[in-house]
Amino acid sequence: MKSLVHYELLGSLFRYPDANFNTKLLSNLKMIEENYIEVFPEMKRFVDAIASLNTKEKQEYYLKTFDVKAICYLDIGYMMFGEDYKRAQLLVNLQNEHNEAGVDCGTELADHLPNILTLISKTKNDDFKEELGFIITMPTIKFMLTKFEAGDNHYEDIFKVLLYVLQNDFKGENMMEYTFAEEKFNGKNEFLIQSPKMTLCDSNCKPKRFKS
């Protein structure tokens, strides 16, 4: 599999903004222009909007989007399962993978989106990487996009960019049985839930190397 180090860079855009956030914005803008030109307009729109804010304003906007009266949450497992026990199983499995890959999750949980994207970039196991990208992350990002009202929040653009990059990098060969039915993305569901075909924690989010 080709290098996926750009996912750690993309993940930086979903972290709480700091004084160096504009540098991360410009690095991502350059990476998208060089590798995924099709979504460059969305990335540039996001960069232009967020870069114009000072650090405090960036932080307030981030909290408004993902914390206070959140549009959606950045914890992949929560968006998939809510507080169901399956999320706890997923967290345990993911933490093991983080430890193996040398990813420091900091104060966030193992299913926090920036940590997931860092794990995609750092894990050495190509089979797991493909499963994490195609079976878990891609459908959850697609589901998270259903929480946004078109044009109301700048982070919608960066979710669109991330979904495009995931779809470009993860084709899911031999994994089509794990795809979600389209009705899961109609905007009516609180959580992504599980499909009868799925196998991670008794759902389709269980990569084959995970043990329950």
TABELTA-V961575 format. One record per pair of residues at least 6 apart in sequence whose ideal C-beta (glycine too) atoms are under 7 Angstrom apart, sorted by sequence separation. I is the first residue (numbers start at 1). J is the second residue. If there is no record, write none. Layout:
BEGIN
i->I j->J
i->I j->J
END
This chain:
BEGIN
i->65 j->71
i->73 j->79
i->81 j->87
i->123 j->129
i->198 j->204
i->200 j->206
i->32 j->39
i->33 j->40
i->66 j->73
i->72 j->79
i->80 j->87
i->98 j->105
i->105 j->112
i->108 j->115
i->197 j->204
i->198 j->205
i->199 j->206
i->200 j->207
i->32 j->40
i->50 j->58
i->53 j->61
i->66 j->74
i->148 j->156
i->184 j->192
i->198 j->206
i->78 j->87
i->120 j->129
i->184 j->193
i->194 j->203
i->195 j->204
i->77 j->87
i->105 j->115
i->194 j->204
i->200 j->210
i->13 j->24
i->32 j->43
i->145 j->156
i->201 j->212
i->12 j->24
i->98 j->110
i->103 j->115
i->120 j->132
i->77 j->90
i->119 j->132
i->120 j->133
i->29 j->43
i->77 j->91
i->145 j->159
i->181 j->195
i->13 j->28
i->28 j->43
i->29 j->44
i->95 j->110
i->103 j->118
i->144 j->159
i->145 j->160
i->180 j->195
i->94 j->110
i->103 j->119
i->94 j->111
i->98 j->115
i->9 j->27
i->10 j->28
i->29 j->47
i->91 j->109
i->101 j->119
i->141 j->159
i->145 j->163
i->9 j->28
i->91 j->110
i->103 j->122
i->178 j->197
i->91 j->111
i->102 j->122
i->177 j->197
i->178 j->198
i->90 j->111
i->98 j->119
i->101 j->122
i->116 j->137
i->141 j->162
i->142 j->163
i->9 j->31
i->25 j->47
i->97 j->119
i->101 j->123
i->141 j->163
i->6 j->31
i->25 j->50
i->141 j->166
i->25 j->51
i->97 j->123
i->178 j->204
i->138 j->166
i->22 j->51
i->137 j->166
i->138 j->167
i->97 j->128
i->138 j->170
i->133 j->166
i->75 j->109
i->77 j->111
i->76 j->111
i->19 j->55
i->75 j->111
i->133 j->169
i->134 j->170
i->21 j->58
i->75 j->112
i->76 j->113
i->133 j->170
i->17 j->55
i->74 j->112
i->134 j->172
i->74 j->113
i->146 j->185
i->76 j->116
i->130 j->170
i->135 j->175
i->17 j->58
i->134 j->175
i->139 j->180
i->143 j->184
i->146 j->187
i->17 j->59
i->143 j->185
i->16 j->59
i->135 j->178
i->142 j->185
i->17 j->62
i->16 j->62
i->143 j->192
i->140 j->192
i->139 j->192
i->14 j->74
i->76 j->136
i->80 j->140
i->76 j->137
i->79 j->140
i->76 j->140
i->79 j->143
i->79 j->144
i->135 j->204
i->136 j->205
i->135 j->205
i->72 j->144
i->135 j->207
i->72 j->147
i->132 j->207
i->71 j->147
i->131 j->207
i->71 j->148
i->131 j->208
i->128 j->207
i->128 j->209
i->71 j->153
i->127 j->209
i->65 j->153
i->65 j->155
i->14 j->113
i->15 j->114
i->14 j->114
i->11 j->113
i->12 j->114
i->11 j->114
i->50 j->154
i->49 j->154
i->11 j->117
i->10 j->117
i->11 j->118
i->46 j->154
i->82 j->190
i->8 j->117
i->82 j->191
i->7 j->117
i->8 j->118
i->81 j->191
i->90 j->200
i->46 j->157
i->80 j->191
i->90 j->201
i->45 j->157
i->46 j->158
i->79 j->191
i->80 j->192
i->89 j->201
i->7 j->120
i->8 j->121
i->79 j->192
i->7 j->121
i->42 j->157
i->86 j->201
i->90 j->205
i->4 j->120
i->5 j->121
i->86 j->202
i->4 j->121
i->86 j->203
i->93 j->210
i->42 j->160
i->43 j->161
i->42 j->161
i->39 j->160
i->39 j->161
i->89 j->212
i->1 j->126
i->4 j->129
i->39 j->164
i->80 j->205
i->38 j->164
i->1 j->129
i->36 j->164
i->1 j->130
i->32 j->161
i->36 j->165
i->36 j->168
i->13 j->158
i->10 j->162
i->10 j->165
i->4 j->169
END
